[in-house]
Amino acid sequence: MPEYEKAMRPEDITRLFVERSNAGDAAGVAALYEEDAVLAYPPGERTVGREAIRALWEKVLANGPRFEPEQPLPTLISGDIALTSTPPKDGAGARAQVVRRQSDGSWLRLLDQPEFAPPGR
């Protein structure tokens, strides 16, 4: 696996996700997740594990979507766990991730909920 830039702050993961997705790098996107991470995508389903997440992103990125950077909301950190979130530019409601600090000080996604519908939708 290639050597990827590591997220040294929880908020770095969003920037790295956009960069790697726009480059069509599914393996690079998957490298932002822990080995046993859970991604709540496609909507209503769960994708479990880095390899399954990579396979999912290969399919998604094959269509050439473009992602825009989203300004992160304040991160909530407790020890080696953090909650990150962004208000999506596409009006999807909200995005939230639980990330965990790794032994080298970098951060990886553990739980990823990329789409929360606003109440009443």
Buried (B, 14 or more C-beta within 10 A) or exposed (E): EEEBEBBEBBBBBBBBBBBBBBEBBBBBBBBBBBEEBBBBBEEEEEBEBBEBBBBBBBEBBEEEEEBEEBEBBEBEBEEEBBBBBBEBEEEBEBBBBBBBBEEEEBBBBBBBBBBBEEEEE
